[in-house]
Amino acid sequence: MAISKSANIPGSARRTLTVPVLKQQDEKEYVVKILDKMRLSKAVNAAEGKKQMDPATICTVETEDGRRHTLIVNKVLEGVITEEFPNETYVGHTFAFTRHEKAIGKRYHTYSVDVLS
């Protein structure tokens, strides 16, 4: 987490508690450095009349512009990364990935993934 002195309050420390979600679009390449291990998000209560969703697998990433985001990692992307980098050794590596459109009759997206560093 980034910690910096606040200009407005003497002696206070500033910590980032939340970062925006990286909203993925189909057929767009994203280059990200994974900053921490994948984990389950907190459960969110479903709105009235809606189905309760399971917590998502997430991790914090840094994009090419230096901004931090929360990446929602679907099972396909998680499987590709953790197969190549077991035991959380993916942390600190940079990946380029593209989410592809769902195939007809399928409930999930597939990904193309390259390791850059």
C-alpha positions in Angstrom: 0.0 0.0 0.0 1.1 3.5 -0.7 1.7 5.6 2.4 2.4 9.3 2.1 2.3 12.3 4.4 -0.9 14.3 4.1 -0.3 18.0 3.3 -3.4 19.0 5.3 -3.0 17.3 8.6 0.4 17.5 10.3 1.7 14.1 11.4 -1.0 12.1 9.7 -0.3 9.2 7.3 -2.3 8.5 4.2 -3.1 4.9 3.2 -5.0 3.6 0.2 -7.8 1.3 1.3 -9.6 0.8 -1.9 -8.8 0.9 -5.6 -11.1 1.0 -8.6 -12.0 -2.2 -10.5 -10.3 -2.8 -13.8 -13.4 -3.2 -16.1 -12.4 -5.7 -18.8 -13.7 -5.4 -22.3 -13.7 -8.2 -24.9 -10.9 -8.3 -27.4 -8.9 -5.5 -25.7 -5.3 -6.3 -24.5 -4.4 -5.3 -20.9 -0.9 -5.2 -19.6 -0.7 -5.6 -15.8 1.8 -6.3 -13.1 0.3 -8.5 -10.3 1.0 -6.8 -6.9 -0.5 -9.3 -4.5 -1.9 -12.8 -4.3 -5.3 -13.8 -5.5 -7.9 -13.9 -2.8 -11.7 -14.0 -2.4 -13.5 -10.7 -2.2 -16.0 -10.0 0.6 -19.5 -11.3 0.1 -22.0 -8.6 -1.0 -25.6 -8.9 0.0 -27.9 -9.4 -2.9 -30.5 -6.8 -3.7 -34.1 -7.9 -3.1 -35.3 -10.4 -5.6 -31.7 -11.0 -6.9 -29.6 -14.2 -6.6 -26.8 -14.1 -4.0 -23.5 -14.2 -5.9 -20.4 -16.0 -4.6 -17.4 -13.9 -3.7 -15.1 -13.2 -6.6 -11.4 -14.0 -6.9 -9.5 -10.7 -7.0 -6.0 -9.3 -6.9 -4.4 -5.9 -7.1 -2.6 -5.0 -10.3 -0.7 -2.0 -11.7 -1.5 -1.0 -15.3 1.0 0.5 -17.8 0.1 4.0 -16.7 1.1 3.2 -13.1 -2.4 3.1 -11.7 -3.5 0.4 -9.3 -6.7 -1.5 -9.9 -8.6 -4.5 -8.5 -8.7 -7.2 -11.1 -11.6 -9.6 -11.0 -10.0 -12.9 -12.0 -12.4 -15.4 -13.5 -11.7 -19.2 -13.2 -10.2 -19.5 -16.7 -7.7 -16.6 -16.2 -6.9 -17.9 -12.7 -6.2 -21.4 -14.0 -3.9 -20.2 -16.8 -1.8 -18.1 -14.4 -1.6 -20.5 -11.5 -0.8 -23.5 -13.7 2.3 -21.7 -15.0 3.1 -19.9 -11.6 2.1 -22.3 -8.7 2.2 -21.3 -5.1 1.6 -17.6 -5.7 4.8 -17.1 -7.7 2.9 -15.0 -10.2 3.1 -12.0 -7.8 5.5 -9.4 -9.2 5.2 -10.7 -12.8 3.8 -8.7 -15.7 1.2 -10.2 -18.0 -0.5 -9.2 -21.2 -4.0 -10.7 -21.5 -7.0 -10.4 -23.8 -10.5 -11.5 -22.8 -12.3 -13.0 -25.7 -16.0 -13.0 -26.4 -18.0 -15.9 -24.9 -18.5 -18.7 -27.4 -22.0 -19.5 -28.4 -23.6 -21.7 -25.7 -20.8 -21.1 -23.2 -21.1 -19.3 -19.8 -17.5 -18.2 -19.6 -14.8 -16.1 -21.4 -11.6 -17.5 -22.6 -8.3 -15.6 -22.5 -5.0 -15.2 -24.3 -2.2 -14.7 -21.8 1.5 -13.7 -22.3 4.1 -13.4 -19.6 6.2 -10.2 -20.1 8.4 -10.4 -17.1 
